[in-house]
Amino acid sequence: MRTLFDAAGILAQDGSRRLTNSQVFMLVVVGFLILLGLVFLFMFVKYFKLWLRSFFTRARISPLSIVVMSLRKVNPNTIVDAKISAVQAGIDDINSGQMEAHYLAGGNVIRCIRALIAAHRARIDLDWDTASAIDLAGRDVLDAVRTSVDPKVIDCPDPRLGRSTLDGVAKDGIQLKARARVTVRTNLSQLIGGATEDTIIARVGEGIVSAIGSCATHKEVLANPMLIARAVLEKGLDSQTAYEIVSIDIADIDVGDNVGARLQADQADADVRVARARAEERRAEAVATEQEMRARTQENRAHVVLAEAEVPVAMAQAFREGKLRSRNGSESSR
């Protein structure tokens, strides 16, 4: 490029002035275009097979777009392969610009296209914007579509958490231990921002325990376990979640402890301890009252002794004052 400018300068400074300034400018422009064409031709030769493949598959990606992709640090092979897959599957409303933008944002273009193809074949309403948003949110959009087509089963409770049964107590006090299997499918419209499997497990577990507790006797549940499933389904536990509950099946239900009898026994023991404590309190009060009465008796006896001790003193005082005579004499004056 610099050589072209130097040559143009030399020609411009030629004494003969055979070339005007406009002609020099045209030479520079032509030289630049030739250089740009050579660069484009070199890169086009590099991606010629890729463009040829897109041309014959009606992907409609121009050679210039392929070259510009490489300049933008976008892998042309990924975009072309994704575009070809979409066109061959009958999805023509996605352009290469959208794929490039998703690629530059860190998304997985191939996975989004596969999810769209699967949703299109299953006649599930899913567009590119939703699929790319789900992919950028960190969710596996292809797995979500597969789960929507082929529902999966979730164990409740989750064995990974260390519990194998959901324990509920009927109104008659009998404990029932149940295990359920929840069939769910993906709700694509609520996949972004919706609650995950853990929320479904927690809600179903709470619903089963509540349904068991609302039954009058445990025999009702044993006779018809579907009472629990129907009661749980009627609560709409899949609201604001990424899944839609298809069915809830009670896999197993066993009779546990007689919690009511145990609670009554514990209550009786507690009542006995309370009665003993109150009796002990009354006995202690009686002992304290007895001791108090004994103290008062001793106090009264002391008063009697003191009174008896004052009698001789009073008599002697009476003799001295002449108020009391001898036994044979007359009575003391009043």
C-alpha positions as CSV (number, residue, x, y, z in Angstrom):
1,M,0.0,0.0,0.0
2,R,2.8,2.4,0.9
3,T,4.5,1.5,-2.4
4,L,1.5,2.7,-4.3
5,F,1.5,6.0,-2.5
6,D,5.2,6.5,-3.1
7,A,4.8,5.7,-6.8
8,A,1.9,8.2,-7.0
9,G,4.0,10.8,-5.3
10,I,6.9,10.3,-7.7
11,L,4.6,10.6,-10.7
12,A,3.1,13.7,-9.3
13,Q,6.5,15.3,-8.8
14,D,7.6,14.5,-12.3
15,G,8.9,17.5,-14.1
16,S,6.9,16.8,-17.2
17,R,3.6,16.9,-15.2
18,R,2.2,14.2,-17.3
19,L,-0.4,13.2,-14.6
20,T,-2.7,15.6,-12.9
21,N,-3.7,15.3,-9.2
22,S,-7.1,13.8,-10.0
23,Q,-5.4,11.1,-12.0
24,V,-3.1,10.4,-9.0
25,F,-6.1,10.1,-6.7
26,M,-7.8,7.7,-9.1
27,L,-4.6,5.6,-9.2
28,V,-4.6,5.4,-5.4
29,V,-8.3,4.4,-5.3
30,V,-7.8,1.8,-7.9
31,G,-4.8,0.4,-6.2
32,F,-6.7,0.3,-2.9
33,L,-9.6,-1.5,-4.5
34,I,-7.2,-4.0,-6.1
35,L,-5.6,-4.7,-2.8
36,L,-9.0,-5.1,-1.1
37,G,-10.1,-7.4,-3.8
38,L,-7.0,-9.5,-3.4
39,V,-7.6,-9.8,0.3
40,F,-11.2,-10.7,-0.3
41,L,-10.2,-13.2,-3.0
42,F,-7.8,-14.9,-0.7
43,M,-10.3,-15.2,2.1
44,F,-13.0,-16.3,-0.3
45,V,-10.8,-19.0,-1.6
46,K,-10.3,-20.1,2.0
47,Y,-14.1,-20.3,2.6
48,F,-15.1,-21.3,-1.0
49,K,-16.2,-24.8,-0.1
50,L,-18.2,-23.5,2.8
51,W,-20.0,-20.9,0.6
52,L,-20.6,-23.5,-2.1
53,R,-22.2,-25.8,0.5
54,S,-24.5,-23.0,1.7
55,F,-25.3,-22.1,-2.0
56,F,-26.5,-25.6,-2.9
57,T,-28.5,-26.0,0.3
58,R,-30.3,-22.7,-0.3
59,A,-29.0,-21.2,3.0
60,R,-28.6,-17.8,1.2
61,I,-25.4,-16.7,2.9
62,S,-23.3,-14.5,0.6
63,P,-19.5,-14.8,0.3
64,L,-19.1,-11.3,1.7
65,S,-21.1,-12.3,4.8
66,I,-18.8,-15.3,5.4
67,V,-15.7,-13.2,5.1
68,V,-17.1,-10.5,7.4
69,M,-17.9,-13.3,10.0
70,S,-14.3,-14.2,10.1
71,L,-13.3,-10.6,10.6
72,R,-15.8,-10.3,13.5
73,K,-14.3,-13.3,15.3
74,V,-17.3,-15.5,14.5
75,N,-16.8,-19.1,13.4
76,P,-18.4,-19.2,9.9
77,N,-18.6,-23.0,10.0
78,T,-20.9,-22.8,13.0
79,I,-23.2,-20.2,11.5
80,V,-23.4,-21.9,8.1
81,D,-24.0,-25.3,9.6
82,A,-26.8,-23.9,11.8
83,K,-28.3,-22.0,8.9
84,I,-28.3,-25.1,6.7
85,S,-29.9,-27.2,9.4
86,A,-32.6,-24.6,9.9
87,V,-33.4,-24.3,6.2
88,Q,-33.5,-28.0,5.6
89,A,-35.9,-28.4,8.5
90,G,-38.2,-25.8,7.0
91,I,-37.3,-22.9,9.4
92,D,-36.7,-19.9,7.1
93,D,-37.4,-17.0,9.4
94,I,-33.9,-17.0,11.1
95,N,-31.2,-14.9,9.5
96,S,-27.5,-15.2,9.9
97,G,-27.3,-11.9,11.7
98,Q,-29.4,-13.2,14.6
99,M,-27.1,-16.3,14.9
100,E,-24.0,-14.1,14.8
101,A,-25.4,-11.9,17.6
102,H,-26.2,-15.0,19.7
103,Y,-22.7,-16.4,19.1
104,L,-21.0,-13.2,20.1
105,A,-23.2,-13.1,23.3
106,G,-21.7,-16.5,24.3
107,G,-24.7,-18.7,23.4
108,N,-24.7,-22.1,21.7
109,V,-26.1,-21.5,18.3
110,I,-26.2,-25.2,17.3
111,R,-28.1,-26.2,20.4
112,C,-30.7,-23.5,19.8
113,I,-31.2,-24.5,16.2
114,R,-31.6,-28.2,17.3
115,A,-34.1,-27.2,19.9
116,L,-36.1,-25.1,17.3
117,I,-36.1,-28.1,14.9
118,A,-37.3,-30.4,17.6
119,A,-40.0,-28.0,18.6
120,H,-41.0,-27.4,14.9
121,R,-41.3,-31.2,14.3
122,A,-43.4,-31.6,17.5
123,R,-45.5,-28.5,16.7
124,I,-44.5,-26.7,19.8
125,D,-44.7,-22.9,19.7
126,L,-41.0,-21.8,20.1
127,D,-39.4,-18.9,18.4
128,W,-35.7,-17.9,18.1
129,D,-35.9,-15.1,20.6
130,T,-37.3,-17.4,23.3
131,A,-34.8,-20.2,22.5
132,S,-31.8,-17.8,22.6
133,A,-33.0,-16.2,25.8
134,I,-33.4,-19.6,27.5
135,D,-29.9,-20.6,26.3
136,L,-28.3,-17.4,27.5
137,A,-30.1,-17.8,30.9
138,G,-28.0,-21.0,31.4
139,R,-30.8,-23.5,30.8
140,D,-30.5,-26.4,28.3
141,V,-33.1,-25.4,25.8
142,L,-32.7,-28.7,23.8
143,D,-33.3,-30.7,27.0
144,A,-36.3,-28.5,27.8
145,V,-37.9,-29.2,24.4
146,R,-37.2,-32.9,24.8
147,T,-38.8,-32.9,28.2
148,S,-41.8,-31.1,26.7
149,V,-42.1,-33.7,24.1
150,D,-41.2,-36.7,26.3
151,P,-42.3,-35.9,29.9
152,K,-40.0,-37.1,32.7
153,V,-40.7,-38.6,36.1
154,I,-39.6,-37.1,39.4
155,D,-39.4,-39.1,42.6
156,C,-41.0,-37.4,45.6
157,P,-39.3,-37.2,48.0
158,D,-35.9,-36.9,46.4
159,P,-33.8,-39.9,47.5
160,R,-30.7,-37.7,47.2
161,L,-31.8,-35.7,50.2
162,G,-31.7,-38.8,52.5
163,R,-35.4,-39.4,52.9
164,S,-37.3,-42.2,51.3
165,T,-40.9,-41.5,52.4
166,L,-43.3,-38.7,53.1
167,D,-44.8,-39.1,56.5
168,G,-48.3,-37.9,57.3
169,V,-50.7,-38.5,60.2
170,A,-54.4,-39.1,59.6
171,K,-57.0,-37.7,62.0
172,D,-57.2,-41.1,63.8
173,G,-53.6,-40.8,64.8
174,I,-52.1,-43.4,62.5
175,Q,-49.0,-42.5,60.6
176,L,-48.8,-43.2,56.8
177,K,-45.6,-43.3,54.8
178,A,-46.0,-42.6,51.1
179,R,-43.8,-42.4,48.0
180,A,-45.0,-40.6,44.9
181,R,-43.8,-40.3,41.3
182,V,-44.6,-37.0,39.6
183,T,-44.7,-36.8,35.8
184,V,-43.9,-33.3,34.5
185,R,-43.2,-31.7,31.2
186,T,-41.5,-28.4,30.4
187,N,-43.6,-25.2,30.3
188,L,-41.5,-23.3,27.7
189,S,-43.4,-20.0,28.3
190,Q,-42.4,-20.0,32.0
191,L,-38.9,-21.6,31.7
192,I,-37.3,-18.2,32.1
193,G,-37.7,-17.2,35.8
194,G,-39.8,-20.3,36.7
195,A,-39.1,-22.5,39.7
196,T,-37.1,-25.7,39.2
197,E,-37.7,-29.3,40.1
198,D,-36.9,-28.7,43.8
199,T,-39.9,-26.5,44.1
200,I,-42.1,-29.1,42.5
201,I,-40.8,-31.8,44.9
202,A,-41.4,-29.5,47.9
203,R,-44.9,-28.5,46.9
204,V,-46.0,-32.1,46.1
205,G,-44.5,-33.3,49.4
206,E,-46.4,-30.6,51.3
207,G,-49.6,-31.4,49.4
208,I,-49.4,-35.2,50.1
209,V,-48.8,-34.7,53.9
210,S,-51.7,-32.2,54.0
211,A,-54.0,-34.5,52.1
212,I,-53.2,-37.4,54.5
213,G,-53.8,-35.2,57.5
214,S,-57.2,-34.1,56.2
215,C,-58.5,-37.8,56.0
216,A,-60.7,-38.9,58.9
217,T,-59.0,-42.4,59.1
218,H,-56.0,-44.0,57.6
219,K,-58.2,-46.7,56.1
220,E,-59.6,-44.2,53.6
221,V,-56.2,-43.6,52.2
222,L,-55.2,-47.2,52.1
223,A,-58.5,-48.1,50.4
224,N,-58.1,-45.3,47.7
225,P,-54.6,-43.7,47.5
226,M,-55.8,-41.7,44.5
227,L,-57.6,-39.4,47.0
228,I,-54.2,-38.0,47.8
229,A,-53.3,-37.5,44.1
230,R,-56.6,-35.8,43.3
231,A,-56.3,-33.5,46.3
232,V,-52.8,-32.5,45.4
233,L,-53.6,-31.9,41.7
234,E,-56.5,-29.6,42.6
235,K,-54.1,-27.2,44.4
236,G,-52.4,-26.2,41.1
237,L,-48.9,-26.7,42.5
238,D,-47.2,-26.1,39.1
239,S,-48.0,-22.4,39.1
240,Q,-45.0,-20.1,38.5
241,T,-42.8,-23.1,37.8
242,A,-40.9,-24.2,34.7
243,Y,-42.9,-27.4,34.6
244,E,-46.4,-28.5,34.1
245,I,-47.6,-31.5,36.3
246,V,-49.1,-34.2,34.1
247,S,-49.9,-36.7,36.8
248,I,-49.1,-37.6,40.4
249,D,-49.0,-41.4,41.1
250,I,-48.7,-42.9,44.6
251,A,-46.0,-45.5,44.1
252,D,-46.1,-46.9,47.6
253,I,-47.9,-46.3,50.9
254,D,-47.3,-48.1,54.3
255,V,-48.7,-47.8,57.8
256,G,-46.3,-46.4,60.3
257,D,-46.6,-45.8,64.0
258,N,-49.7,-45.1,66.0
259,V,-48.7,-41.5,66.6
260,G,-52.1,-40.6,68.3
261,A,-51.7,-43.4,70.9
262,R,-48.1,-42.4,71.5
263,L,-49.1,-38.8,71.9
264,Q,-51.9,-39.8,74.3
265,A,-49.5,-41.9,76.3
266,D,-47.0,-39.1,76.4
267,Q,-49.8,-36.7,77.5
268,A,-50.9,-39.1,80.2
269,D,-47.3,-39.4,81.5
270,A,-47.1,-35.6,81.5
271,D,-50.4,-35.4,83.4
272,V,-49.2,-37.9,86.0
273,R,-46.0,-35.9,86.4
274,V,-48.0,-32.7,86.8
275,A,-50.3,-34.4,89.3
276,R,-47.4,-35.7,91.3
277,A,-45.8,-32.2,91.3
278,R,-49.0,-30.7,92.5
279,A,-49.4,-33.3,95.2
280,E,-45.8,-32.8,96.3
281,E,-46.5,-29.1,96.4
282,R,-49.6,-29.6,98.6
283,R,-47.7,-32.0,100.9
284,A,-44.9,-29.4,101.2
285,E,-47.5,-26.8,102.0
286,A,-49.1,-29.1,104.7
287,V,-45.7,-29.8,106.2
288,A,-44.9,-26.1,106.3
289,T,-48.3,-25.4,107.9
290,E,-47.8,-28.1,110.5
291,Q,-44.4,-26.7,111.4
292,E,-45.9,-23.3,111.7
293,M,-48.7,-24.6,114.0
294,R,-46.1,-26.3,116.2
295,A,-44.2,-23.0,116.4
296,R,-47.3,-21.2,117.4
297,T,-48.0,-23.9,120.1
298,Q,-44.6,-23.4,121.6
299,E,-45.1,-19.7,121.5
300,N,-48.4,-19.9,123.3
301,R,-46.9,-22.3,125.9
302,A,-44.2,-19.7,126.5
303,H,-46.8,-17.0,127.0
304,V,-48.6,-19.3,129.6
305,V,-45.3,-19.9,131.5
306,L,-44.7,-16.1,131.5
307,A,-48.2,-15.6,132.8
308,E,-47.8,-18.2,135.5
309,A,-44.6,-16.5,136.6
310,E,-46.3,-13.2,137.1
311,V,-49.0,-14.7,139.4
312,P,-46.7,-14.9,142.6
313,V,-45.4,-11.4,141.9
314,A,-49.0,-10.1,141.7
315,M,-50.0,-11.9,144.9
316,A,-47.0,-10.5,146.8
317,Q,-47.8,-7.1,145.6
318,A,-51.4,-7.5,146.8
319,F,-50.2,-8.6,150.2
320,R,-48.0,-5.6,150.5
321,E,-50.7,-3.2,149.6
322,G,-53.2,-4.9,151.9
323,K,-55.5,-5.9,149.1
324,L,-55.1,-9.6,149.9
325,R,-55.5,-11.2,153.5
326,S,-54.7,-14.6,154.9
327,R,-56.9,-17.6,154.4
328,N,-58.6,-17.1,157.7
329,G,-59.0,-13.4,157.4
330,S,-61.5,-11.4,155.7
331,E,-61.4,-10.8,151.9
332,S,-59.2,-8.1,150.6
333,S,-60.7,-4.8,150.2
334,R,-61.8,-3.8,146.9
